[in-house]
Amino acid sequence: MAQQDGPTAHRKHRDPEEHRTSMVEKGPFCTARCTCGWRGPARRARSLARTDAEGHVSA
């Protein structure tokens, strides 16, 4: 389950421009993060972290 932080964690996102995601690598793990404060779980596969980010922006 994705970790959700910040005041917009439970709000539906309508404008993808207000959310800019990035990948952060730390050791063997990759995490998706967003400018709104959301961050996904640590993943070993970059593709899964990217999928987490895409799901956050489209949610």
SVG drawing of the C-alpha trace seen along z (x, -y; Angstrom):
<svg xmlns="http://www.w3.org/2000/svg" viewBox="-11 -23 34 28">
<polyline fill="none" stroke="black" stroke-width="0.4" points="0.0,0.0 1.3,-3.4 2.2,-5.8 0.3,-9.1 1.5,-12.3 0.3,-15.8 -3.0,-17.7 -3.8,-16.6 -3.4,-12.9 -7.1,-12.0 -8.1,-14.5 -8.7,-13.5 -6.2,-15.2 -7.7,-16.7 -4.8,-18.7 -1.7,-16.7 0.3,-19.9 -0.2,-20.5 1.6,-17.2 5.2,-16.7 6.6,-13.3 10.2,-12.1 12.1,-9.0 14.5,-8.9 17.1,-6.1 18.6,-5.0 20.7,-1.9 18.8,0.9 15.5,-0.9 13.6,-3.4 10.7,-5.6 8.3,-7.8 7.7,-11.2 5.5,-14.1 5.6,-17.9 2.4,-17.7 4.2,-15.7 3.0,-12.2 5.5,-9.4 5.2,-5.8 6.7,-2.7 10.3,-1.7 10.6,0.6 13.4,2.7 12.0,2.3 12.1,-1.2 9.1,-0.2 7.0,0.4 7.9,-3.0 7.0,-4.7 3.7,-2.8 3.1,-4.1 3.7,-7.7 1.4,-7.3 -1.3,-6.0 -0.9,-8.9 -1.2,-11.5 -4.2,-9.9 -6.0,-9.2"/>
</svg>
